[in-house]
Amino acid sequence: MAEEAKWYVVQTYSGYENTVKATIEKTIENRSLQDVICEVAIPMETVTEVGENGPKTYERKCFPGYVLIKMVMNSDTWYIVRNVRGVTGFVGPSSTNPPPLTEEEVYQWGVERREIVVSFQVGDTVRIVDGPLTSFTGRVDALDVEKNSVRVVVSMFGRETPVELELDQVESISE
């Protein structure tokens, strides 16, 4: 049943995000609902501020007042989540039948990560398969799987030019 689970957005009172998350997780544990409510998340970002005392790094909520829940939507799970103290409702045109997030939104917001398999490494020759430089070939200069980026050095107009691309915009050339 967990395969049918999708991500939904729940609005909370401001500052209640952590309380709502903890309450839902406790309810899941107490009622053995792990198969229908899979995960509860609060999207966070790392922020570094530079002040008089040097840099200070801390975690900040990306969407204050919202909690993301991966669950199988039915009347029981809707009722359980909707009646948690601090929850004002599901986000969508109809709070009784909310739309799930798209896969692209889930990955874009960093709630889930796609597993990326890279078939090339620094120094390999690759072909660009997407973007304005489609069909150009170049050499991989730098690779950052965590940030989904690759720097490829291509030859344009007789000059070596580094180009920043996403990992899925290039493919390995078998030599």
Stockholm file with secondary structure:
# STOCKHOLM 1.0

chainA/1-175         MAEEAKWYVVQTYSGYENTVKATIEKTIENRSLQDVICEVAIPMETVTEVGENGPKTYERKCFPGYVLIKMVMNSDTWYIVRNVRGVTGFVGPSSTNPPPLTEEEVYQWGVERREIVVSFQVGDTVRIVDGPLTSFTGRVDALDVEKNSVRVVVSMFGRETPVELELDQVESISE
#=GR chainA/1-175 SS CGGGCEEEEEEECTTCHHHHHHHHHHHHHHHTCTTTEEEEECCEEEEEEEETTEEEEEEEESSTTEEEEEECCSHHHHHHHHTSTTEEEECSSCTTSCCCCCHHHHHHTTSSCCCCCCCCCTTCEEEECSSTTTTCEEEEEEEETTTTEEEEEEEETTEEEEEEEEGGGEEECCC
#=GC SS_cons         CGGGCEEEEEEECTTCHHHHHHHHHHHHHHHTCTTTEEEEECCEEEEEEEETTEEEEEEEESSTTEEEEEECCSHHHHHHHHTSTTEEEECSSCTTSCCCCCHHHHHHTTSSCCCCCCCCCTTCEEEECSSTTTTCEEEEEEEETTTTEEEEEEEETTEEEEEEEEGGGEEECCC
//
